Amino acid sequence: MLTYMTMRLAFVNKRWHIFEMATKAPEKQSKSDRTRAEILAAAQGLFAERGYDGTTIRDIAARAEIDPAMVIRYFGNKDELFARAASIRLDLPDLRSIEPSRIGEALALRFIDLWEGPGSGKEMAILLRSAASNDFAAKKVREVFATQVGKAIAAIGPQDTASQRAGLVASQLLGLALCRYILKLPPVVSLSHDDIVREVGATLQRYITGTP
């Protein structure tokens, strides 16, 4: 009888332990997700404001109101955190589906939405502020434009000039972004969306297709 009761008690305890784990797991995971999100949000804000070199793990931890060791625990190091904070998807339109004479305008419109649409601009600001002085950030910029802009441009026009055309497009878009959103040069900041679509769009059109 004692053996049966002992076995029964052990069975009940095991079932209770399983129940406790099942009920606590979601709460623990939720807390972990919140902590990760808070660290990432703090990092995005600081990288955008100060650039890569001007931001430390301690700064990020202080803004997230956690111990610096937690930042390392979740993201390993500053490079990894920066890579996550600056994960860029340009979501460029499929240029093959656009009227050839309006490709430049379409890219200019996408540029405006990327920087000025809801919840946009921060990641690109991180990269642009940091790339001039940090090799890791510069590499990220090159990767974004090689894999996304380069791929979009290569889909149309001669393949032997695709790399050059993509480079010219990147120079135009990055230069505009630097002047308008980072340096905030008054004449560039004052450009309306129509101005950008008309003037920048025409330049992009010429770079991409070789036609005005």
C-alpha positions, 0 to 999 in steps of 0.5 A: 500500500505504501509503495502504491501511495508513493508511486501515486504521489510521484505521478501526481507531482510529475503531472503538477510539474508538467502543468507548472512548466506549461503555464509558465513557459509562455510568460517567460517567453513573453518576457524574453521577447519584450526584453529583446524588443526593448534592447533593439528599440534602444539600439535603433534610437541611439545608432540613429542619433549617434552613429555606430562609433558614438554608441556603446553597449552601456548606452544601449543598456541604460536606455533600455533600463537593463544590465549591460550583460543582458545586451550581450546575452541577447545579441552577443556584441555590438556588431551583431546588434547593429546588424539586427538594428540596421536590417534593411529591406528596400522592397523595390518595385519589380522594374520589369512591370513598370512602364519603361518611361516611368521607371525613374519616377517609380524609384523616386516615389519608393525612395520617398516612402522608404524615408518618409512613410510610416515607421521608416527612415530609422534603419537607413539613418543608422547606416548612413551616419555610421558608414563614413567612419566604420568599416562594418557599417560601410559593409552593410551599406554595400550589401544592401545596395549590391543585393537589392538595388543591384538585383533590381537594376540587373532585371532590366537593360544590358547585363554588361552595364548593370553593375555600373547603372546600379552604382549610379542609382545608388550614388544618387539615392544615397547622396540625396538621403545624406543631404536631405535627412542626415546633413539636412541641407536647407535647399534639399530639405525644402524640396517637395515630393513632386520636386524629387519625383520630377528632378531625381526621377529624371536622373534615375531614368537616365542612369537606368535606361540611358534615356531622358 
